[in-house]
Amino acid sequence: MTAKSAAERKRDQRKREAERLKRLGRRVMPLELYQGTADALERLCLIGGFEQPAEVITLMIHAADHIAQRDPSRFAEFVSVTGHAQEQVEPLGSTD
């Protein structure tokens, strides 16, 4: 039996990774952000010490899900448009 070439090993590695991600139920979601949302995400990354915005988004989804299961009214308040509009925050790097 001959040894696999680098290309064959890489192809096998990609196949294994694709199978692993499929087992995990991975989904890719395109996401459009407007400036205010991008600023908020950047702020959350900085405050939380995260390098990857996707990690913040994932943690926020799980935290929101936990709140929604435990206290639906608190979740409703958390995601209310009224609450969002009332609490405007200065963008990062702005000066007074």
Phi and psi restraints in degrees (value plus and minus 20) as a CYANA .aco file:
   2 THR   PHI    -110.7   -70.7
   2 THR   PSI     132.3   172.3
   3 ALA   PHI     -89.4   -49.4
   3 ALA   PSI     129.8   169.8
   4 LYS   PHI     -93.4   -53.4
   4 LYS   PSI     127.2   167.2
   5 SER   PHI     -96.4   -56.4
   5 SER   PSI     146.3   186.3
   6 ALA   PHI     -79.4   -39.4
   6 ALA   PSI     -59.5   -19.5
   7 ALA   PHI     -84.6   -44.6
   7 ALA   PSI     -60.0   -20.0
   8 GLU   PHI     -87.3   -47.3
   8 GLU   PSI     -61.4   -21.4
   9 ARG   PHI     -83.0   -43.0
   9 ARG   PSI     -61.9   -21.9
  10 LYS   PHI     -85.1   -45.1
  10 LYS   PSI     -61.9   -21.9
  11 ARG   PHI     -81.4   -41.4
  11 ARG   PSI     -63.8   -23.8
  12 ASP   PHI     -83.3   -43.3
  12 ASP   PSI     -60.5   -20.5
  13 GLN   PHI     -82.8   -42.8
  13 GLN   PSI     -64.4   -24.4
  14 ARG   PHI     -83.2   -43.2
  14 ARG   PSI     -59.1   -19.1
  15 LYS   PHI     -84.9   -44.9
  15 LYS   PSI     -64.5   -24.5
  16 ARG   PHI     -82.0   -42.0
  16 ARG   PSI     -62.0   -22.0
  17 GLU   PHI     -85.2   -45.2
  17 GLU   PSI     -62.0   -22.0
  18 ALA   PHI     -82.2   -42.2
  18 ALA   PSI     -60.8   -20.8
  19 GLU   PHI     -85.8   -45.8
  19 GLU   PSI     -60.2   -20.2
  20 ARG   PHI     -83.3   -43.3
  20 ARG   PSI     -65.9   -25.9
  21 LEU   PHI     -84.8   -44.8
  21 LEU   PSI     -55.5   -15.5
  22 LYS   PHI     -85.2   -45.2
  22 LYS   PSI     -63.1   -23.1
  23 ARG   PHI     -81.0   -41.0
  23 ARG   PSI     -55.8   -15.8
  24 LEU   PHI     -96.3   -56.3
  24 LEU   PSI     -31.1     8.9
  25 GLY   PHI      57.1    97.1
  25 GLY   PSI      10.6    50.6
  26 ARG   PHI     -80.2   -40.2
  26 ARG   PSI     117.9   157.9
  27 ARG   PHI    -151.3  -111.3
  27 ARG   PSI     120.1   160.1
  28 VAL   PHI    -123.8   -83.8
  28 VAL   PSI     106.8   146.8
  29 MET   PHI    -141.8  -101.8
  29 MET   PSI      95.7   135.7
  30 PRO   PHI     -87.0   -47.0
  30 PRO   PSI     124.1   164.1
  31 LEU   PHI    -158.5  -118.5
  31 LEU   PSI     102.6   142.6
  32 GLU   PHI    -118.8   -78.8
  32 GLU   PSI     112.0   152.0
  33 LEU   PHI    -141.8  -101.8
  33 LEU   PSI     118.2   158.2
  34 TYR   PHI    -114.0   -74.0
  34 TYR   PSI     149.7   189.7
  35 GLN   PHI     -75.4   -35.4
  35 GLN   PSI     -65.4   -25.4
  36 GLY   PHI     -81.9   -41.9
  36 GLY   PSI     -60.2   -20.2
  37 THR   PHI     -90.4   -50.4
  37 THR   PSI     -60.6   -20.6
  38 ALA   PHI     -83.0   -43.0
  38 ALA   PSI     -60.2   -20.2
  39 ASP   PHI     -82.9   -42.9
  39 ASP   PSI     -63.2   -23.2
  40 ALA   PHI     -83.7   -43.7
  40 ALA   PSI     -62.2   -22.2
  41 LEU   PHI     -84.6   -44.6
  41 LEU   PSI     -62.2   -22.2
  42 GLU   PHI     -82.1   -42.1
  42 GLU   PSI     -61.6   -21.6
  43 ARG   PHI     -82.2   -42.2
  43 ARG   PSI     -64.0   -24.0
  44 LEU   PHI     -82.4   -42.4
  44 LEU   PSI     -60.1   -20.1
  45 CYS   PHI     -82.2   -42.2
  45 CYS   PSI     -65.7   -25.7
  46 LEU   PHI     -85.2   -45.2
  46 LEU   PSI     -68.4   -28.4
  47 ILE   PHI     -83.8   -43.8
  47 ILE   PSI     -60.4   -20.4
  48 GLY   PHI    -105.0   -65.0
  48 GLY   PSI     -28.0    12.0
  49 GLY   PHI      53.0    93.0
  49 GLY   PSI      10.9    50.9
  50 PHE   PHI    -116.5   -76.5
  50 PHE   PSI     119.7   159.7
  51 GLU   PHI    -110.5   -70.5
  51 GLU   PSI     -49.7    -9.7
  52 GLN   PHI    -127.7   -87.7
  52 GLN   PSI      96.4   136.4
  53 PRO   PHI     -77.0   -37.0
  53 PRO   PSI     -51.8   -11.8
  54 ALA   PHI     -81.2   -41.2
  54 ALA   PSI     -52.7   -12.7
  55 GLU   PHI     -87.3   -47.3
  55 GLU   PSI     -62.3   -22.3
  56 VAL   PHI     -81.8   -41.8
  56 VAL   PSI     -65.8   -25.8
  57 ILE   PHI     -80.9   -40.9
  57 ILE   PSI     -64.7   -24.7
  58 THR   PHI     -81.3   -41.3
  58 THR   PSI     -67.1   -27.1
  59 LEU   PHI     -84.3   -44.3
  59 LEU   PSI     -58.8   -18.8
  60 MET   PHI     -85.4   -45.4
  60 MET   PSI     -58.9   -18.9
  61 ILE   PHI     -82.0   -42.0
  61 ILE   PSI     -66.4   -26.4
  62 HIS   PHI     -86.5   -46.5
  62 HIS   PSI     -58.9   -18.9
  63 ALA   PHI     -85.3   -45.3
  63 ALA   PSI     -63.4   -23.4
  64 ALA   PHI     -84.1   -44.1
  64 ALA   PSI     -59.4   -19.4
  65 ASP   PHI     -82.4   -42.4
  65 ASP   PSI     -61.9   -21.9
  66 HIS   PHI     -82.3   -42.3
  66 HIS   PSI     -65.3   -25.3
  67 ILE   PHI     -82.2   -42.2
  67 ILE   PSI     -64.7   -24.7
  68 ALA   PHI     -81.1   -41.1
  68 ALA   PSI     -58.6   -18.6
  69 GLN   PHI     -92.0   -52.0
  69 GLN   PSI     -58.6   -18.6
  70 ARG   PHI     -99.2   -59.2
  70 ARG   PSI     -60.2   -20.2
  71 ASP   PHI    -170.3  -130.3
  71 ASP   PSI      66.2   106.2
  72 PRO   PHI     -75.6   -35.6
  72 PRO   PSI     -53.6   -13.6
  73 SER   PHI     -89.1   -49.1
  73 SER   PSI     -56.1   -16.1
  74 ARG   PHI     -86.5   -46.5
  74 ARG   PSI     -59.4   -19.4
  75 PHE   PHI     -82.7   -42.7
  75 PHE   PSI     -64.3   -24.3
  76 ALA   PHI     -78.8   -38.8
  76 ALA   PSI     -59.6   -19.6
  77 GLU   PHI     -86.9   -46.9
  77 GLU   PSI     -60.3   -20.3
  78 PHE   PHI     -80.0   -40.0
  78 PHE   PSI     -59.4   -19.4
  79 VAL   PHI    -122.0   -82.0
  79 VAL   PSI     -12.4    27.6
  80 SER   PHI     -87.5   -47.5
  80 SER   PSI     119.7   159.7
  81 VAL   PHI     -86.6   -46.6
  81 VAL   PSI     -56.2   -16.2
  82 THR   PHI     -81.0   -41.0
  82 THR   PSI     -66.2   -26.2
  83 GLY   PHI     -83.0   -43.0
  83 GLY   PSI     -57.5   -17.5
  84 HIS   PHI     -86.0   -46.0
  84 HIS   PSI     -64.2   -24.2
  85 ALA   PHI     -87.9   -47.9
  85 ALA   PSI     -49.4    -9.4
  86 GLN   PHI     -98.0   -58.0
  86 GLN   PSI     -44.1    -4.1
  87 GLU   PHI    -130.8   -90.8
  87 GLU   PSI      54.4    94.4
  88 GLN   PHI    -102.0   -62.0
  88 GLN   PSI     115.2   155.2
  89 VAL   PHI    -136.0   -96.0
  89 VAL   PSI     123.7   163.7
  90 GLU   PHI     -84.1   -44.1
  90 GLU   PSI     119.3   159.3
  91 PRO   PHI     -82.9   -42.9
  91 PRO   PSI     135.3   175.3
  92 LEU   PHI     -80.3   -40.3
  92 LEU   PSI     121.4   161.4
  93 GLY   PHI      61.0   101.0
  93 GLY   PSI     -18.9    21.1
  94 SER   PHI    -100.4   -60.4
  94 SER   PSI     131.2   171.2
  95 THR   PHI    -142.3  -102.3
  95 THR   PSI     128.1   168.1
